[in-house]
Amino acid sequence: MADNMMMPSSGGGLIRYNEEYQSKLQITPEQVVIIIVAAIILMTVVKIFFS
């Protein structure tokens, strides 16, 4: 029954965004985690000392 099923092509209309625009600001996932942890620590210190 499923032997004659036709699937659409997978490449039509796709854009490669890497080739379109290269950002000057490159952030790695490790840097994102470090920024989040630093923000949490900073907010905790501010809350403890300035409340």
C-alpha positions in Angstrom: 0.0 0.0 0.0 2.8 2.5 0.9 5.1 1.2 -1.9 3.8 3.7 -4.5 3.7 6.8 -2.1 5.5 9.9 -3.5 7.3 12.1 -1.1 8.0 15.8 -1.9 11.6 16.9 -2.6 13.4 18.1 0.5 15.6 20.8 -1.1 13.1 23.1 -2.6 13.1 26.7 -1.3 15.7 26.2 1.4 18.0 29.2 2.2 21.5 28.7 3.6 21.7 31.5 6.2 25.4 30.9 6.8 26.1 32.1 3.3 23.7 35.1 3.5 25.0 36.9 6.5 28.0 36.5 8.8 27.6 38.2 12.2 30.6 40.0 13.7 29.5 38.9 17.2 30.1 35.2 17.5 29.0 33.7 20.9 29.6 30.1 21.7 27.2 28.0 23.9 29.9 27.9 26.6 30.0 31.7 26.7 26.2 31.9 27.0 26.2 29.6 30.0 29.0 31.7 31.6 27.1 34.9 31.0 23.9 33.4 32.6 25.8 32.1 35.6 27.5 35.5 36.1 24.2 37.3 35.9 22.7 35.0 38.5 25.7 35.5 40.8 25.6 39.3 40.3 21.8 39.5 41.0 22.3 37.4 44.1 25.1 39.6 45.4 23.1 42.8 44.7 20.0 41.3 46.5 22.1 40.3 49.5 24.0 43.6 49.9 21.5 46.2 48.7 18.2 45.0 50.2 
